[in-house]
Amino acid sequence: MRNPSGRLTFSLIAGGSLLLAVIICTVPAQVSLGATTTEMVELDGSSIWKNATSLEQLGASYPSYRCAGSAGANASAAWILSSFQQLGLAAWSEGFQFHGWDLALEPSMNVTFINGSSEETLTLTSFQAEQFSAPTPLYGATGELVLLPLPSTSSRGSFTSLSYDPSGWQGIDIHDRIVFVGREVRWNPEYEEGLAEKLREDPAALVFFYSQPWSLSYEVMFSASSGGMPLSNAGAYLHDQSVPAGHIDAVDTGWLLEKLDQGNISARIAIDSTEGIWTQSNVVAFLPGESEDSDQILLTAHYDTVMDGGFCDNAASVATMIEVAAKLVGMRDEGALDPSCAIRFIALTGEELGLVGSSYYFAMHADEMGEVRAVVNIDCLGAGVMSRSTTDPSQGIDLDELVDRCVADAGISSIIEEGSSDHQSFLYPRDVAWQIQSRWGISPQIGSDATSVTSSICLSSLPLTPLDPYPSGHPGWIHTSRDSSSFCSSSGWITEENLGEQGNVVLALCLDLLGTAQNSDDSASPLPVIMVVGVLVFVAVAVLLMVMVRRRAA
């Protein structure tokens, strides 16, 4: 005779297995969203490159590129807004008043070399105005080119440690002349103070160049976002004394220095600039969560530039953000994404002016910051090695761990690099606003009770300048004329492959955050808990039935 308790045991095991299967299958799909959907969806590096090139070329069609507050920046903001709206996203611009600067025409510098009876005229094609430069007179600033020499040194450190010697410039008449001086003067506080004092002699204009053996290797001049003022410990001496300012690259520098040794040079500089406090705009797009009061994830990237095309810094990251938005919208429409929280895509202005746009965004949405689970800022993606800043775990989210996992899943490597970018406006809102106030005299109003978003991270890449290590053999050139799609393509500094791989990390991180945000108050997934409950129920039922069987047998 068969043992009835054995049949019962078999029935219990089968029934329990069925119960566990039902429990597992009924767990909401969002629990594993980040782990499953990223295997099916990837970004197209060529599409990111194409959009980044479009944004770069749009800005480059304006004399002042995408400098914050300029016509080029406004046209770029409109292009980004249209890109979001074409995806079917609710999108809008958020304006605020801040310092702006623009050019009506391309800046120019023409020089005439006179040596005895010979005369040679040349247009210096590398000449570029310093951002926030004062305008020249209607027909340009003209005068003899005069050199203010700097002591020759072996390194940046040795130059910055020099003490200023005023005798080196005594007797050099700069009144109504074009001053030619090494950019390095701005890297030594004593020499910069000396320059500010010398410029009280009322020159016609000023032109920066690289004068040191160690800086000439840079070849192209690095632009500063406020070089025409400038914002320094010596004050805004160029701006305050209305001295128009620009710079030239190494090739033109070499020609000028050679000719200065042989004879006299006169120059005409034209900078048709305007300045004021104008409306600037952040562009916001919104993908809703499961309810109107859902928490938010913020994906941010700045779209403004210095006086260059800004392909890496930061058209590539804006294009990545748009591509991520397109993928998430497509997944939602296909039923593959049902996020429990909302995500905002924010194209920020004024990063180059000192995190201005992000600080104003924080101030305008300060009462919402308690609902923001994480801020993911992307800046200068596409170079050889991905990098990230560090964060502290908050509300059950460890962004460092999530990013590292996404990087590993993408099959690439990353390093830690803190850097300065818009995520800091969310980490240290009052400090950033104070810095803006101290530099510009106006700032967003952020109260003492403002809630910072500690889970704010910046994703970037290296190298960005020649000073960064570049094991791949391709140095970086942000803030120079080489930050263009054409140079990036020919040099290999920024590549479609890198943009695709690093963009996939951004996409995977967003999916993880959208999938885990519903559990942010308790970082553990509910799946193990439900399984444990199921097992306990199964064991309890089994024990009860076994007791009943034994009683019947007795």
C-alpha positions in Angstrom: 0.0 0.0 0.0 1.3 3.5 -0.9 2.0 5.9 2.0 -0.7 8.6 2.1 1.6 11.0 3.9 4.1 10.7 1.0 1.4 11.7 -1.4 0.5 14.6 0.9 4.1 15.7 1.0 4.3 15.7 -2.7 1.1 17.7 -3.0 2.4 20.2 -0.5 5.7 20.7 -2.4 3.9 21.1 -5.7 1.3 23.5 -4.2 4.0 25.5 -2.5 6.0 25.8 -5.7 2.9 27.0 -7.5 2.3 29.5 -4.7 5.8 30.9 -5.0 5.6 31.1 -8.7 2.4 33.1 -8.5 3.9 35.5 -5.9 7.0 36.1 -8.0 5.1 36.6 -11.2 2.8 39.2 -9.6 5.7 41.4 -8.4 5.5 44.8 -10.3 7.7 44.9 -13.3 9.2 48.2 -12.2 11.2 46.5 -9.5 13.7 45.1 -12.1 13.3 47.9 -14.6 16.9 49.2 -14.5 18.3 45.7 -14.8 16.2 44.4 -17.7 15.4 47.3 -20.0 19.0 48.5 -20.3 19.8 45.2 -22.0 17.3 46.0 -24.7 17.8 49.7 -25.3 21.1 51.4 -26.3 21.9 54.9 -27.6 23.2 55.6 -31.1 26.6 57.4 -30.9 26.2 58.6 -34.5 22.8 60.2 -33.7 24.3 61.9 -30.7 27.1 63.2 -32.9 24.7 64.5 -35.5 22.6 66.4 -33.0 25.7 67.8 -31.3 27.0 69.0 -34.6 23.7 70.7 -35.4 23.8 72.6 -32.1 27.4 73.5 -32.6 26.9 74.8 -36.1 23.8 76.7 -35.0 25.9 78.5 -32.4 28.8 79.0 -34.7 26.6 80.9 -37.2 26.5 83.8 -34.6 29.6 85.9 -33.8 29.4 85.2 -30.1 28.5 81.5 -30.5 26.3 80.3 -27.6 27.6 82.7 -25.0 25.0 83.1 -22.3 22.5 85.8 -23.1 23.6 86.2 -26.7 21.5 85.8 -29.9 23.3 82.5 -30.5 22.3 81.2 -27.1 18.7 82.3 -27.6 18.6 80.5 -31.0 20.1 77.4 -29.4 17.6 77.4 -26.5 14.8 77.6 -29.1 16.3 74.6 -31.0 16.5 72.5 -27.8 13.0 73.4 -26.9 11.8 72.3 -30.3 13.7 69.1 -30.1 12.0 68.2 -26.8 8.6 69.1 -28.1 9.1 67.0 -31.2 9.4 64.0 -28.9 6.0 64.7 -27.5 7.3 66.0 -24.2 5.8 68.9 -22.3 8.5 71.5 -22.6 9.0 75.2 -21.8 11.5 77.9 -21.2 12.2 79.5 -17.8 13.6 83.0 -18.0 15.5 85.1 -15.5 17.5 88.4 -15.7 21.3 88.3 -15.7 24.3 89.9 -17.3 24.6 89.2 -21.0 27.0 90.1 -23.8 26.8 89.8 -27.5 28.5 90.7 -30.8 26.9 92.2 -33.9 29.8 91.3 -36.2 32.8 89.0 -36.3 35.8 90.6 -34.4 38.8 91.4 -36.6 42.4 92.4 -36.3 44.4 93.8 -39.2 48.1 94.7 -38.9 50.5 96.6 -41.1 54.2 95.9 -40.9 56.5 98.8 -41.9 60.2 98.2 -42.4 61.9 101.1 -44.2 60.2 101.5 -47.5 58.5 98.1 -47.4 55.0 97.6 -46.1 53.0 94.4 -45.5 49.4 94.2 -44.4 47.8 91.0 -42.9 44.5 89.9 -41.3 45.1 87.8 -38.3 42.5 85.1 -38.7 43.0 83.6 -35.2 42.0 86.9 -33.5 39.0 86.5 -31.2 37.4 88.9 -28.8 37.4 88.2 -25.1 34.0 87.5 -23.8 32.5 90.7 -22.1 35.1 92.8 -24.0 34.3 96.5 -24.2 33.4 97.7 -27.7 35.9 99.5 -30.0 34.9 102.8 -31.6 32.8 102.8 -34.7 35.7 102.4 -37.1 37.8 100.3 -34.8 40.6 100.9 -32.4 43.9 101.8 -34.2 47.4 102.4 -33.0 51.0 101.2 -32.9 51.4 97.7 -31.5 53.5 97.8 -28.3 54.8 94.8 -26.3 54.7 94.6 -22.5 57.3 91.9 -21.9 57.1 89.3 -19.2 60.1 87.5 -17.6 60.8 84.1 -19.3 60.3 81.1 -17.0 60.5 77.3 -17.2 57.0 76.4 -15.9 53.7 77.8 -14.8 54.7 77.3 -11.1 57.9 79.3 -11.5 56.0 82.2 -13.3 53.1 82.4 -10.7 55.7 82.7 -7.9 57.5 85.7 -9.5 57.4 89.0 -7.7 56.2 91.9 -9.9 59.0 94.2 -11.1 57.5 97.5 -12.3 60.8 98.6 -13.8 60.2 96.2 -16.7 57.4 98.3 -18.0 58.6 101.8 -17.1 59.2 104.0 -20.0 56.9 102.0 -22.4 54.3 104.3 -23.7 50.9 102.6 -24.2 48.7 105.6 -24.5 46.4 105.2 -27.6 48.4 102.1 -28.6 47.5 98.4 -29.0 49.0 96.6 -26.0 50.5 93.1 -26.7 50.9 91.2 -23.5 51.3 87.5 -22.4 48.1 85.8 -21.2 50.2 84.4 -18.3 50.0 87.9 -16.7 46.6 86.8 -15.4 48.0 83.8 -13.6 50.3 85.9 -11.3 48.3 88.1 -8.9 51.1 90.6 -8.5 51.7 91.0 -12.3 48.0 91.3 -12.9 47.7 94.1 -10.4 50.7 95.7 -12.2 48.8 95.4 -15.5 45.7 96.9 -14.1 47.7 99.9 -12.9 49.5 100.2 -16.3 46.3 100.2 -18.2 45.4 103.5 -16.5 47.5 105.1 -19.2 44.6 104.7 -21.6 45.6 102.3 -24.4 43.4 101.8 -27.5 43.0 98.1 -27.0 44.8 95.0 -25.6 45.7 91.7 -27.2 46.7 88.6 -25.2 49.1 85.9 -26.5 51.1 83.0 -25.0 54.6 84.4 -24.2 56.3 81.6 -22.3 58.2 78.6 -23.7 56.0 76.2 -21.7 52.7 77.9 -22.7 53.5 78.2 -26.5 53.0 74.4 -26.7 49.2 75.0 -26.2 49.2 76.4 -29.7 45.6 77.8 -29.4 44.4 80.3 -26.9 42.0 79.2 -24.1 39.0 81.4 -23.8 37.7 82.7 -20.4 34.0 83.3 -19.9 34.7 86.8 -18.5 38.1 87.5 -19.9 37.0 91.0 -21.1 36.2 92.1 -17.6 37.9 90.0 -16.1 36.6 88.6 -12.8 39.8 88.5 -10.8 41.3 89.6 -7.5 42.5 92.7 -9.4 38.9 93.6 -10.2 37.2 94.0 -13.6 40.0 96.4 -14.7 39.5 95.9 -18.5 35.8 96.5 -18.2 36.1 99.4 -15.7 38.6 101.2 -17.9 36.7 100.3 -21.2 39.7 98.6 -22.8 38.6 96.4 -25.7 40.4 93.0 -25.5 41.1 90.0 -27.6 43.6 87.2 -28.2 45.5 85.4 -30.9 46.9 81.9 -31.3 50.5 80.7 -31.6 51.0 81.0 -35.4 49.9 84.6 -35.5 51.9 85.3 -32.4 55.1 84.0 -34.0 54.7 86.2 -37.0 54.0 89.3 -34.9 56.9 88.8 -32.6 59.3 88.2 -35.6 58.1 91.4 -37.3 58.3 93.5 -34.1 62.0 92.6 -34.0 62.4 94.0 -37.5 60.3 97.1 -37.6 57.1 98.8 -36.5 53.6 97.3 -36.6 50.3 99.3 -36.5 47.0 97.5 -35.9 43.3 98.0 -36.3 41.0 96.1 -34.0 37.2 95.9 -34.4 34.9 94.5 -31.6 31.3 95.5 -32.1 29.9 94.3 -28.7 27.0 95.2 -26.5 26.3 94.4 -22.9 23.4 94.5 -20.4 21.2 92.7 -18.0 19.0 90.6 -20.3 16.6 87.7 -20.1 18.3 84.3 -20.2 16.6 81.0 -20.3 16.8 77.4 -19.0 14.9 74.9 -21.1 12.9 72.2 -19.3 11.1 69.1 -20.5 9.0 66.8 -18.4 8.2 63.1 -18.5 5.6 62.4 -15.8 5.5 59.7 -13.2 2.6 57.6 -12.0 0.9 60.6 -10.3 1.0 64.3 -10.2 2.9 64.4 -6.9 5.5 61.9 -8.0 9.1 62.5 -7.0 11.5 63.7 -9.6 14.8 62.8 -11.2 16.7 65.8 -12.9 18.9 65.2 -15.9 20.8 68.4 -16.6 23.4 69.7 -19.2 24.4 73.3 -19.9 24.2 74.6 -23.5 26.1 77.8 -23.2 29.7 78.2 -24.4 32.7 80.6 -24.2 33.9 82.1 -27.5 34.1 78.8 -29.4 31.9 76.1 -31.0 31.6 74.1 -27.8 31.2 70.7 -29.4 32.5 68.8 -26.4 31.7 71.5 -23.9 28.8 71.0 -24.0 26.8 70.3 -27.2 27.7 66.6 -27.0 26.1 66.3 -23.6 23.0 68.2 -24.5 22.6 65.9 -27.5 23.1 62.9 -25.2 20.3 64.3 -22.9 17.9 64.7 -25.9 18.8 61.1 -27.1 18.1 59.7 -23.6 14.8 61.6 -23.5 13.9 60.1 -26.9 14.6 56.6 -25.7 12.6 57.0 -22.5 9.6 58.4 -24.4 9.8 55.5 -26.9 9.9 52.9 -24.2 6.9 54.6 -22.4 4.9 54.6 -25.7 5.7 51.0 -26.3 4.6 50.0 -22.8 8.1 49.1 -21.7 8.4 51.9 -19.2 5.9 52.9 -16.5 8.0 55.1 -14.2 6.9 55.5 -10.7 8.6 59.0 -10.5 8.9 61.8 -13.0 12.1 62.9 -14.8 12.9 66.4 -15.9 15.4 67.1 -18.7 17.0 70.6 -18.2 19.2 72.4 -20.6 20.9 75.1 -18.5 22.4 78.4 -19.5 25.2 80.4 -17.8 27.3 77.5 -16.6 30.4 79.2 -18.0 29.5 82.4 -16.1 29.7 80.5 -12.8 26.8 78.0 -12.6 24.3 80.8 -13.1 21.5 79.0 -14.8 21.5 76.0 -12.5 21.5 78.3 -9.4 18.5 80.3 -10.8 16.7 77.0 -11.5 17.3 75.9 -7.9 16.0 79.2 -6.6 12.9 79.1 -8.8 12.1 75.5 -7.7 13.4 75.6 -4.1 10.1 74.4 -2.7 10.3 71.3 -4.9 13.8 70.2 -4.0 12.5 67.9 -1.3 10.9 65.9 -4.0 14.1 65.5 -6.1 15.5 62.1 -5.6 18.7 62.7 -7.7 20.4 65.2 -10.0 22.5 63.7 -12.8 24.5 66.4 -14.5 26.4 65.6 -17.7 29.2 67.9 -18.9 31.8 67.2 -21.6 31.0 63.6 -22.5 32.8 61.9 -25.3 36.5 61.8 -24.5 38.5 58.7 -23.9 37.8 58.0 -20.2 34.5 58.5 -18.4 34.6 60.3 -15.0 32.2 60.9 -12.2 32.1 63.0 -9.1 31.4 61.5 -5.7 28.2 61.7 -3.6 26.9 60.6 -0.2 24.1 58.0 -0.2 20.7 59.7 0.4 17.1 58.5 0.6 18.2 54.9 -0.1 20.1 55.9 -3.3 23.8 55.4 -3.7 24.6 57.2 -6.9 28.3 56.2 -6.8 27.4 52.6 -6.6 24.7 52.9 -9.3 27.1 54.7 -11.7 29.9 52.2 -11.2 27.6 49.3 -11.9 26.3 51.0 -15.1 29.8 51.7 -16.2 30.8 48.0 -15.6 27.7 46.8 -17.5 28.6 49.1 -20.4 32.0 47.4 -20.6 34.0 50.6 -20.1 36.0 52.1 -17.3 35.7 55.4 -15.3 37.7 57.4 -12.8 36.7 59.9 -10.1 37.1 63.5 -10.9 35.2 66.1 -8.9 35.4 69.2 -11.2 33.1 72.2 -11.1 29.8 72.0 -12.9 26.0 72.6 -12.4 25.5 69.7 -10.0 27.1 71.9 -7.3 24.2 74.4 -7.5 22.1 71.5 -6.0 24.7 70.3 -3.6 25.7 73.7 -2.2 22.9 76.1 -3.3 23.7 79.0 -0.9 27.4 78.9 -1.5 27.0 79.0 -5.3 24.5 81.9 -5.1 27.0 83.8 -2.8 29.8 83.3 -5.4 27.6 84.6 -8.1 26.7 87.7 -6.0 30.3 88.4 -5.2 31.4 88.2 -8.9 28.4 89.8 -10.7 26.6 91.9 -8.1 23.3 90.1 -8.6 22.2 86.6 -7.9 19.2 84.3 -7.3 17.6 84.6 -3.9 18.0 81.3 -2.0 16.8 81.2 1.6 18.7 79.8 4.6 16.2 76.9 4.8 16.9 75.7 1.3 17.0 71.9 1.0 20.1 70.8 -0.9 20.0 67.6 -3.0 22.9 65.5 -1.7 22.4 62.8 -4.3 23.7 65.1 -7.1 26.4 63.8 -9.4 28.3 64.9 -12.5 29.3 62.6 -15.3 32.0 63.8 -17.6 35.1 62.5 -19.4 38.8 63.1 -19.7 41.0 64.5 -21.1 39.5 68.0 -21.4 42.7 70.1 -21.6 46.4 69.4 -22.6 47.1 69.5 -18.8 45.1 66.3 -18.3 46.8 62.9 -18.8 45.9 61.5 -22.2 47.0 57.9 -22.4 45.0 57.5 -25.6 47.3 60.0 -27.3 44.6 62.6 -27.9 44.8 65.7 -25.6 41.7 67.7 -24.8 40.9 71.2 -26.0 37.8 72.6 -24.4 37.5 76.4 -24.3 39.6 76.7 -27.5 38.9 76.9 -31.3 39.7 73.2 -31.4 36.5 72.3 -29.6 34.7 71.6 -32.9 33.2 68.6 -34.5 35.7 68.8 -37.4 38.7 68.8 -35.1 37.3 66.2 -32.8 36.6 63.9 -35.8 40.1 64.3 -37.3 42.0 64.1 -34.0 40.0 61.3 -32.3 39.7 63.4 -29.1 35.9 62.9 -29.1 34.4 59.9 -30.9 31.0 58.6 -31.8 31.9 55.3 -30.0 32.7 57.1 -26.8 29.5 59.1 -27.0 27.5 56.0 -27.5 29.1 54.1 -24.6 29.0 56.9 -22.2 25.5 57.8 -23.2 24.4 54.2 -22.5 25.7 54.7 -18.9 23.5 57.8 -18.6 20.5 56.0 -20.0 21.1 53.0 -17.7 21.5 55.2 -14.7 18.2 57.0 -15.5 16.4 53.7 -15.9 17.8 52.5 -12.6 16.7 55.7 -10.8 13.2 55.5 -12.4 13.0 51.9 -11.4 14.2 52.2 -7.8 12.7 55.5 -6.9 9.5 53.9 -5.7 11.6 52.1 -3.1 13.8 55.0 -2.2 12.5 55.2 1.4 13.6 51.5 1.8 16.4 50.7 -0.6 15.7 46.9 -0.4 13.7 45.4 -3.3 10.3 44.0 -2.2 10.9 40.8 -4.1 13.0 39.1 -1.4 10.5 40.2 1.3 7.5 38.7 -0.7 9.5 35.5 -1.2 10.2 35.1 2.5 6.5 35.7 3.3 5.6 33.1 0.8 8.0 30.5 2.2 6.7 31.2 5.7 3.1 30.7 4.6 4.0 27.5 2.8 5.8 26.1 5.9 3.0 27.0 8.2 0.4 25.3 6.0 2.6 22.3 5.6 3.1 21.9 9.4 -0.6 22.3 10.0 -1.5 19.6 7.4 1.2 17.2 8.8 -0.3 17.6 12.3 -3.8 16.8 10.9 -2.5 13.7 9.0 -0.8 12.3 12.1 -3.9 12.8 14.2 -6.0 10.9 11.7 -3.4 8.1 11.5 -3.6 7.9 15.3 
